[in-house]
Amino acid sequence: MAKISFRKGRRKKRFEITISLTAKQMASLENYCRLHKTTPNRVIRERISPQTTNFGNVPSERFVTAKQLDMFSSAV
């Protein structure tokens, strides 16, 4: 019988984030988690994932549309 070997993947870098919540906010988060049968970490990760995954390669200069150029040229 042949031995099956698995290739180890590259380790992902992980960073720790700390947030401060008031007692009322924490109670609200716990109630939400209990209602949806999830954990606070998972809720927070799901909420911030669109902002963290879509902005990996942001161009250094923002583009300017033609309409914006017209507004500034007419003011002079």
N, C-alpha and C positions, 0 to 999 in steps of 0.2 A: 504494500500500500504506500502511495506517495505521500510525503509530508507536505501539508499546505502551509505556506508561509505568507504572512501579511506584511505589507509594507507600512512602516510607520509614517504617519503624516507629519507635516511641519507643525510645530507648536504655535498656537495663537497667542499673541500678547493680550493680556487682560489688564484692565486698569480699574482701580477702586474709586467709587464716587460716594461721597457722604452728603446727605441732605438733612435739613432740619425741618421737622413738622411740629405743629402745635398739637395739643392733646385732641382737639376736635378734628383736625385733619387726619390724625392717626386712627381715630375711632371710625371716621368715615371710610378710610382706606381698608381697615379691617372688615367693616360691614360689607363693602363692595366685594372683597375677596371671598368672604364667606358665602355671599349670594351667588357669585359666579364660580365658586369652587376652584380658586386659584391662589397664588401666593403674591404678596406685595412686590417681591422682586420681579416676578414675571409680568405683573401689571405695568410696572415702571419701565421695564425693558421694552414691552410692546408699544408703549406710548412714545418713547423717544427713538425707536428704531427708524421711522421714516426720516427724521432729521439727521440721524447719524449715518445712514446708508446712502442717501441721495446726494450728499455734499462732499464726496471724496475728492473730486477733481474740479474744484471751482476755479474758473479763470481769474487771473489777477486783476484784469481790467473788465469792467462791466460794459456791455454794449449800449449804444445810444441809438434810439430810433429816430427816423426822419422828423416825426412830429415834435419831438423834444428839441431838435435843432431849430425848428421854425419858431418855437416859443421864445427861445433865447435870442435869436437874431432880430426879432421884431421889437424886443424891448430896448435895443440899443439905438 
